Amino acid sequence: MGDVRENGEGTREETGASAETESKAETESREETEARAETGSKAENESGAETKEELLRKLADAAAALGQAEEIRQRLERIKGQYRTPVPKKKMGKSTGALLLFCAVLCLAPFAEGNALGAALLMLETAGICCVLMLLYRMRDQGVERENRKTALWNEQVEAQERELSAELERVKTDCRECLKSWYPQKYAFAEAARFFYDAVKSGRADSLEDAVRVYETEGMWKGVTL
């Protein structure tokens, strides 16, 4: 009888130890599962934060590049407005022609009266007047030519600046297109829109570029010159 009792007690002890081991294993398994779930959730949150940070960086770069293109375009427009118009040469006016005709008539009058000396004096006076007028016109034309040479030199400098800025603008526009073509909508390829998208994502009003575009269109912010 004693042996039977001892065997029963031993069996009960073994059964209790086994149950305790299984309970401990279940607890450890549950804790491990919860830890993995927590780690996965944390990794997912960190991944989401990195995605938003990356989008903000890309939008900031886009706004900077598009802003640079817009600045160059404005400088180019100012340069184009600096061209000067040459001064046209003026022909002899009607009043000068009338004066010369009047002098010629006066020269003929003494001839009609037989006064050759008087006619000669009038002719000399008329020739003197013509010389003075021609000299004045020549001086005026020379002044106009000097101004036009200065204008031509100025316009050459402006044209050189225009060519330089135009080439720089094309380079910047090409770089922008290459950087933006795979992810940024061409329809909104101007600095004002890119800055709006950046602010919308940063402030939480939009979670993606698509959301930012919808907010932009909803608020009627459309303006600007695309590339």
C-alpha positions in Angstrom: 0.0 0.0 0.0 2.8 2.3 0.8 4.3 1.8 -2.5 1.1 2.6 -4.3 0.8 5.9 -2.4 4.3 6.9 -3.2 3.7 6.2 -6.8 0.5 8.3 -6.8 2.2 11.2 -5.1 5.1 11.1 -7.6 2.7 11.1 -10.5 0.9 14.1 -9.2 4.2 15.9 -8.6 5.3 15.2 -12.2 1.9 16.3 -13.6 2.1 19.6 -11.7 5.7 20.2 -12.9 4.7 19.5 -16.5 1.7 21.9 -16.3 3.9 24.6 -14.8 6.4 24.2 -17.6 3.7 24.4 -20.2 2.2 27.5 -18.6 5.7 29.1 -18.5 6.3 28.2 -22.2 2.9 29.7 -23.2 3.7 32.9 -21.3 7.1 33.2 -22.9 5.6 32.5 -26.3 2.9 35.1 -25.8 5.5 37.7 -24.6 7.6 36.9 -27.6 4.7 37.4 -30.0 3.8 40.7 -28.4 7.4 41.9 -28.6 7.5 41.0 -32.3 4.2 42.8 -33.0 5.4 45.8 -31.1 8.7 45.8 -33.0 6.9 45.5 -36.3 4.5 48.3 -35.5 7.5 50.5 -34.4 9.3 49.6 -37.6 6.2 50.5 -39.7 5.9 53.8 -37.9 9.5 54.6 -38.5 9.2 53.6 -42.1 6.2 56.0 -42.5 8.2 58.8 -40.9 11.1 58.2 -43.3 8.7 58.3 -46.3 7.3 61.6 -45.2 10.7 63.0 -44.5 11.9 61.9 -47.9 8.9 63.5 -49.6 9.6 66.7 -47.8 13.2 66.7 -48.8 12.3 66.1 -52.5 9.6 68.8 -52.4 12.1 71.2 -50.8 14.6 70.4 -53.6 11.9 70.8 -56.2 10.9 74.2 -54.8 14.5 75.4 -54.8 15.2 74.3 -58.3 11.9 75.7 -59.7 12.5 78.9 -57.8 15.9 79.2 -59.4 14.4 78.8 -62.8 11.8 81.4 -62.0 14.4 83.9 -60.8 16.5 83.4 -64.0 13.3 83.9 -66.1 12.5 87.2 -64.3 16.1 88.4 -64.7 15.9 87.5 -68.4 12.7 89.6 -68.8 14.4 92.5 -67.1 17.4 92.2 -69.4 15.1 92.1 -72.5 13.6 95.4 -71.4 17.0 97.1 -71.4 17.5 97.3 -75.2 17.7 100.9 -76.5 16.2 102.2 -79.8 18.6 103.9 -82.2 17.9 107.6 -83.0 16.8 108.0 -86.6 18.6 110.6 -88.7 16.3 113.5 -89.6 16.1 114.9 -93.0 16.1 118.5 -94.0 12.9 120.1 -92.7 10.3 121.9 -94.8 11.1 125.2 -93.1 14.7 124.9 -94.1 13.8 124.1 -97.7 11.4 127.1 -97.8 14.2 129.4 -96.5 16.6 128.2 -99.2 14.0 128.7 -101.9 13.3 132.2 -100.7 17.0 133.0 -100.8 17.2 131.7 -104.4 14.2 133.9 -105.4 16.0 136.9 -103.9 19.1 136.2 -105.9 17.1 136.2 -109.1 15.5 139.6 -108.4 18.6 141.8 -109.0 19.3 139.9 -112.2 15.9 141.0 -113.4 16.7 144.6 -112.6 20.2 144.4 -114.2 22.0 144.7 -110.9 24.7 142.1 -111.3 26.6 143.2 -108.2 23.5 143.0 -106.0 22.7 139.6 -107.4 26.3 138.4 -106.7 26.1 139.6 -103.1 22.8 137.9 -102.5 24.2 134.7 -104.0 27.1 134.9 -101.6 24.8 135.4 -98.7 22.6 132.5 -99.8 25.7 130.3 -100.2 26.8 131.3 -96.7 23.4 130.5 -95.3 23.5 127.1 -97.1 26.9 126.4 -95.7 25.9 127.2 -92.2 22.8 125.1 -92.5 24.7 122.2 -93.9 27.3 122.5 -91.1 24.5 122.4 -88.5 22.9 119.4 -90.1 26.2 117.7 -90.3 26.9 118.4 -86.6 23.5 117.1 -85.7 24.0 113.9 -87.8 27.4 113.3 -86.1 25.8 113.6 -82.7 23.2 111.1 -83.7 25.8 108.7 -85.1 27.8 108.9 -81.8 24.6 108.2 -79.8 23.7 105.3 -82.1 27.2 103.8 -81.8 26.8 103.9 -78.0 23.4 102.4 -78.3 24.7 99.6 -80.6 27.5 98.9 -78.1 25.0 98.8 -75.2 22.6 96.5 -77.1 25.5 94.1 -77.9 26.2 93.9 -74.1 22.5 93.3 -73.4 22.3 90.7 -76.1 25.3 88.9 -74.6 23.7 88.9 -71.2 20.5 87.7 -72.7 22.2 84.8 -74.5 24.0 83.8 -71.3 20.9 83.9 -69.2 18.9 82.0 -71.8 21.5 79.3 -71.9 21.5 79.1 -68.1 17.7 79.0 -68.0 17.7 76.1 -70.4 20.2 74.2 -68.3 18.2 74.7 -65.2 15.0 73.7 -66.9 16.6 70.6 -68.3 17.9 69.6 -64.9 14.5 70.3 -63.3 12.7 68.1 -65.9 15.2 65.2 -65.3 14.8 65.4 -61.5 11.0 65.8 -61.5 9.8 63.7 -64.4 9.6 60.4 -62.5 7.5 61.7 -59.5 6.4 65.3 -59.8 3.4 66.4 -62.0 4.6 68.5 -64.9 1.3 70.6 -64.7 2.6 72.1 -61.4 6.2 72.6 -62.4 6.6 76.1 -60.9 7.9 77.3 -57.6 4.7 78.5 -56.0 3.0 75.1 -56.3 6.0 73.2 -55.0 6.2 75.5 -52.0 2.5 74.9 -51.4 2.9 71.1 -51.6 5.8 71.2 -49.1 3.8 73.3 -46.6 0.8 71.1 -47.0 2.7 67.9 -46.3 4.8 69.4 -43.5 1.7 70.8 -41.7 -0.2 67.5 -42.0 -2.9 68.8 -44.3 -1.7 66.2 -46.9 -0.1 62.8 -46.4 1.2 62.5 -50.0 1.9 64.5 -53.1 -1.5 63.4 -54.5 -3.2 64.7 -51.4 -1.3 68.0 -51.6 -2.3 68.4 -55.3 -6.0 67.9 -54.3 -5.7 70.5 -51.6 -4.0 72.9 -54.0 -6.8 72.5 -56.6 -9.5 72.7 -54.0 -8.2 76.0 -52.6 -8.0 77.5 -56.1 -4.3 78.3 -55.8 -3.5 77.8 -59.5 -1.1 80.3 -60.8 2.5 80.4 -62.2 4.5 79.6 -65.3 5.4 76.0 -65.8 8.8 74.9 -67.2 
